[in-house]
Amino acid sequence: MRQSAVSFLTKGMTFEGIIALPDGEGPFPGVVMCHPHPLHGGSMDNNVVVAVTFGLADAGIASLRFNYRGVGNSTGEHAHGEKEHEETLMAMEFLGALPDVDEDRIALGGYSFSTRVICSHKQLYKKPLAIALVAPSLEAITDCPLQSDKTPRLIITGDRDRLANSDGVDAQLAKFNPPAKYHVIPGADHFWVGQEHQMAEKVVAFFRDHLTK
């Protein structure tokens, strides 16, 4: 795996990120992986985000993880999920434009806070061939545009995650048409400490199925 620091621009702001490329020769499929809540310490260096991107590299898939506005060296101010889709869109464009990445095989993933960004903004569904939501809250998936989108979707949670196992989750999952792929990892809570590998294995397999030729 080869990692490099990058930056990209959108809406007058600069965003920092890390590109991870698999060993070998491209062009590789690519995944943009988004981080959890900035006001609770979320960043591109989060354990879940890193576990997924490292797993992707081992599977021959490139990735970009980046800091949302106001996080780390990314400029701007936290927008409470209302505008973070703007940098997510540009991140997908930036990743696809890299010489070692196939712009026609891009996917999108998010964890916790970023699943709400993804679920709330249907502008994000045009480019990715697959979308993975790690530990979304009930609020994130309730009556969201992603429920009726045709893009393959994965939802993965832990059975000890109180945010994802609230009353009403089954009713919301039933509204996904076509159905989303759904996995529950035994013993895992919202933070996945010590169980990142089990989660990442499922997420990477999902992306591999939809991105590799």
C-alpha positions as CSV (number, residue, x, y, z in Angstrom):
1,M,0.0,0.0,0.0
2,R,1.2,3.5,-0.8
3,Q,-0.2,6.5,1.1
4,S,0.1,10.2,0.3
5,A,-1.2,13.4,1.7
6,V,-3.3,15.4,-0.7
7,S,-5.5,18.5,-0.7
8,F,-8.5,19.6,-2.9
9,L,-10.6,22.7,-3.2
10,T,-14.3,23.4,-3.4
11,K,-16.5,26.4,-2.5
12,G,-13.5,28.5,-1.6
13,M,-12.2,26.0,1.0
14,T,-9.3,23.7,1.1
15,F,-9.6,20.1,2.4
16,E,-6.9,17.8,3.5
17,G,-7.0,14.1,2.8
18,I,-5.0,10.8,2.5
19,I,-4.9,8.8,-0.7
20,A,-4.2,5.0,-0.2
21,L,-3.3,3.1,-3.3
22,P,-2.9,-0.6,-3.5
23,D,0.4,-2.2,-4.6
24,G,0.6,-2.9,-8.3
25,E,-0.5,-1.0,-11.4
26,G,-3.8,0.8,-11.8
27,P,-6.2,2.1,-12.7
28,F,-7.9,0.9,-9.5
29,P,-11.5,1.3,-8.4
30,G,-11.8,3.8,-5.6
31,V,-13.8,4.6,-2.5
32,V,-14.3,7.9,-0.6
33,M,-14.6,7.0,3.1
34,C,-16.1,9.8,5.3
35,H,-15.6,10.3,9.0
36,P,-17.8,10.6,12.2
37,H,-18.9,13.7,14.0
38,P,-16.3,16.5,14.1
39,L,-17.6,17.9,17.4
40,H,-17.0,14.5,19.1
41,G,-13.4,14.1,17.9
42,G,-14.3,12.6,14.5
43,S,-11.6,12.9,11.8
44,M,-10.1,11.0,8.8
45,D,-7.8,9.3,11.3
46,N,-10.8,7.6,13.1
47,N,-10.3,3.8,13.8
48,V,-13.3,2.8,11.6
49,V,-12.3,4.9,8.6
50,V,-8.7,3.8,8.7
51,A,-9.7,0.1,9.1
52,V,-11.9,0.3,6.0
53,T,-9.3,2.1,3.9
54,F,-6.5,-0.3,4.8
55,G,-8.7,-3.2,4.0
56,L,-9.6,-1.7,0.7
57,A,-5.9,-1.4,-0.3
58,D,-5.4,-5.0,0.5
59,A,-8.3,-5.8,-1.8
60,G,-6.9,-3.8,-4.7
61,I,-9.1,-0.7,-4.2
62,A,-7.9,2.8,-3.8
63,S,-9.4,5.2,-1.2
64,L,-9.6,8.8,-0.2
65,R,-10.3,9.7,3.4
66,F,-10.5,13.4,4.2
67,N,-11.3,15.9,6.9
68,Y,-14.6,17.7,6.7
69,R,-14.7,21.5,6.9
70,G,-13.2,22.8,10.2
71,V,-11.5,19.6,11.0
72,G,-7.7,19.4,11.2
73,N,-6.2,21.5,8.5
74,S,-9.4,21.6,6.4
75,T,-10.6,25.2,6.3
76,G,-14.2,26.5,6.9
77,E,-16.5,25.8,9.8
78,H,-18.6,22.8,10.8
79,A,-22.0,23.0,9.2
80,H,-23.9,20.4,11.3
81,G,-24.3,18.1,8.2
82,E,-26.1,20.7,6.1
83,K,-23.2,21.5,3.8
84,E,-20.7,18.7,4.2
85,H,-22.1,17.0,1.1
86,E,-20.3,19.7,-0.9
87,E,-16.8,18.4,0.0
88,T,-18.0,14.8,-0.3
89,L,-19.0,15.5,-3.9
90,M,-15.7,17.0,-4.7
91,A,-13.8,14.2,-2.9
92,M,-15.4,11.7,-5.3
93,E,-14.5,13.9,-8.3
94,F,-10.9,14.4,-7.0
95,L,-10.4,10.6,-6.4
96,G,-11.8,9.7,-9.8
97,A,-9.5,12.2,-11.6
98,L,-6.3,10.6,-10.3
99,P,-4.2,8.8,-12.9
100,D,-4.2,5.6,-11.0
101,V,-8.0,5.5,-10.4
102,D,-10.8,4.5,-12.7
103,E,-13.3,7.4,-12.6
104,D,-16.1,5.0,-13.7
105,R,-15.6,2.8,-10.6
106,I,-16.1,5.0,-7.6
107,A,-18.0,4.2,-4.4
108,L,-18.9,6.1,-1.2
109,G,-18.8,5.1,2.4
110,G,-19.6,6.8,5.7
111,Y,-19.5,6.1,9.4
112,S,-21.9,7.6,12.0
113,F,-22.3,11.3,11.4
114,S,-21.3,11.0,7.8
115,T,-24.0,8.5,7.1
116,R,-26.5,11.3,7.9
117,V,-24.7,13.5,5.4
118,I,-25.0,10.8,2.8
119,C,-28.6,9.8,3.5
120,S,-29.8,13.4,3.5
121,H,-28.4,14.5,0.1
122,K,-29.4,12.7,-3.0
123,Q,-26.9,14.7,-5.0
124,L,-24.3,12.2,-3.7
125,Y,-25.9,9.2,-5.4
126,K,-25.2,10.0,-9.0
127,K,-21.5,8.9,-9.2
128,P,-21.0,6.0,-6.8
129,L,-21.6,2.4,-7.9
130,A,-22.2,1.4,-4.3
131,I,-22.8,3.1,-0.9
132,A,-21.9,1.7,2.5
133,L,-23.3,3.1,5.8
134,V,-21.4,2.1,8.9
135,A,-23.4,2.5,12.2
136,P,-26.1,4.9,11.0
137,S,-28.5,6.2,13.5
138,L,-32.2,5.7,13.2
139,E,-32.5,9.4,12.5
140,A,-30.1,9.1,9.6
141,I,-32.0,6.4,7.7
142,T,-35.6,7.6,8.6
143,D,-37.5,8.5,5.4
144,C,-34.3,9.5,3.6
145,P,-33.8,9.8,-0.2
146,L,-31.4,6.8,-0.1
147,Q,-34.3,4.5,0.7
148,S,-35.6,4.7,-2.9
149,D,-32.4,5.0,-4.7
150,K,-31.3,2.2,-7.0
151,T,-27.6,2.3,-6.0
152,P,-26.6,-0.9,-4.1
153,R,-26.5,0.0,-0.4
154,L,-24.9,-1.7,2.6
155,I,-25.9,-1.0,6.2
156,I,-23.7,-2.5,8.9
157,T,-24.1,-2.1,12.7
158,G,-23.2,-3.8,15.9
159,D,-25.8,-5.5,18.1
160,R,-24.7,-3.3,21.1
161,D,-25.1,0.0,19.2
162,R,-28.0,1.8,20.9
163,L,-28.1,4.4,18.1
164,A,-28.6,1.8,15.4
165,N,-30.8,-0.7,17.3
166,S,-33.5,1.7,18.4
167,D,-37.2,0.9,18.0
168,G,-38.2,1.6,14.5
169,V,-35.1,0.4,12.7
170,D,-36.8,-2.6,11.1
171,A,-39.7,-0.4,9.9
172,Q,-37.2,1.9,8.2
173,L,-35.2,-0.9,6.7
174,A,-38.4,-2.3,5.2
175,K,-38.8,1.0,3.2
176,F,-35.5,0.5,1.3
177,N,-36.6,-0.4,-2.2
178,P,-34.6,-2.2,-3.6
179,P,-33.7,-3.6,-0.2
180,A,-30.3,-2.7,1.4
181,K,-27.9,-5.3,2.3
182,Y,-27.9,-5.4,6.2
183,H,-25.3,-6.9,8.5
184,V,-25.2,-6.9,12.4
185,I,-21.9,-7.8,14.0
186,P,-22.3,-9.5,17.4
187,G,-20.8,-7.8,20.4
188,A,-19.9,-4.6,18.6
189,D,-21.0,-1.2,19.9
190,H,-21.1,2.2,18.1
191,F,-17.3,2.7,18.3
192,W,-16.1,-0.8,17.0
193,V,-13.1,-0.8,19.3
194,G,-11.4,-4.2,18.9
195,Q,-13.9,-5.3,16.2
196,E,-12.8,-3.0,13.4
197,H,-11.6,-6.0,11.4
198,Q,-14.9,-7.8,11.4
199,M,-16.7,-4.7,10.2
200,A,-14.1,-3.7,7.6
201,E,-14.1,-7.2,6.2
202,K,-17.9,-7.0,5.4
203,V,-17.6,-3.4,4.0
204,V,-14.6,-4.3,1.8
205,A,-16.3,-7.4,0.5
206,F,-19.4,-5.3,-0.4
207,F,-17.3,-2.7,-2.3
208,R,-15.2,-5.4,-4.0
209,D,-18.4,-7.1,-5.3
210,H,-19.6,-3.9,-6.9
211,L,-16.3,-2.3,-8.1
212,T,-14.0,-5.0,-9.3
213,K,-14.3,-6.4,-12.9
